[in-house]
């Protein structure tokens, strides 16, 4: 493969790489930098690509290693990150002023429940050990096979299956206890609360019932509900969706809040 061929084939993969890295780092700046560094590194190492895996798998391996280096010194987020960020937002009038301005001026600022489901997953998944978070994203969202994930994160098939099982089990338990959309005892009502702020005339239950996960919440088992949640993520590009600018503003706020929280609790 030549560098010109790499450039041509990299472009269709760039968007998925960027959304993948965003979901690992929760940082737009880091996602942009790591994707660009992935291309540079791929160009430098092009002679080592022998076609033993797909180019996409090879590029995701480079990006994953760069993301792990980026996050190595950073702590995992806590499971109740959304509660902590919500409290911080309520005490920060500037956050809502910025959000309302975005909604008034940006074509990508419509609050949609399915978008918030994807946003919520990004935050909650950062409470997992990094290897589990990466394995879950690769398998459940970007639909890599187990043998491809072993190449991307350079481990055994047994370890990939362990990461997937452990991470999936943990996330199901978290969402079962938190998400009011899938469990009447769920403690988190941010979807409905934010919908009330940004869409005051919209009936929340009617909007929620447009999402298969919410429709099946009372009848489907936990595993199936998790699969439906993953379907929501698969259908959303956090950089190009109709709610991208608003949700990225929200994600940046959560990242800043969590960094301050983790620094404070470490002292």
C-alpha positions, 0 to 999 in steps of 0.5 A: 500500500502506498501513502496515497492509497492510505490517504484515500482509505483513511478518510472513510474510517476517520469519522468512526475513529474520531467518535470512538476516541471521543467516547474513550477520552470524553474530549473533543480536542483529544479525539481530534489530536489522536485521530491526526496522530493515528494518520501520521503514525500509520504513514510512518509505519506503513511498511509494517502493514502486511494485510494480515488484518483489515486496514480498519482494524490496524488503524483502530489498533494504532488509535487505541494505543494512542488513547491508552497512552493519553489516559494512562495517568488519568483516573477512571470516572465514578459511576455517579458522574451524572449526579455530580455533573448535574449538581455542578451545572445547577450551581453554574448559571453560565453553563445553562446560558451557554447551552441556551445560546447554543440551542438558539444559534446552532443547527446541531442543538436539538435536545433528543432523548436518544442522543442523551442515551448515547451521551450518558453511556459515554460518561458511565462507561468511563467508570470501567477499567480502560480495557473493558471500556475499549472492548465494549466499544469495539464489540458493541458499538463498532461491531468488531469481532472478538478475533479483531479485538484481540489484534486491536488491543494486543491480548488473547481471545480469553482476555477479550471475552473476560473484558466483554463479560465483566464490562457488560455485566457491570454496565447492565447493573449500573443502568438497571439501578440508575436509568429511569427509562428502563427501570421504574426504580431508576434514580436518574431522570436527566432525560426527562429533566433536560427535555423539559428545559430544552423542549418545554412544549414536548410531551416526554413520554411520547418522545420516549416511546419512539425509542425501542429501549423505552418501549420494551423496558417493562417486558424485555430482560436486562441483556436485551435492553442493553443490546437496544442501548447499544443500537442507539449508540450505533446509530449516532455520530456524536460529531454530526448528529442533530444534537452534536453541538449541544451534547458536546458542550454538555460532555465537555462540562462533565469532563471538566467537573469530573477532573476537578472532582477526582483531583479533589478526592485524591487530596 
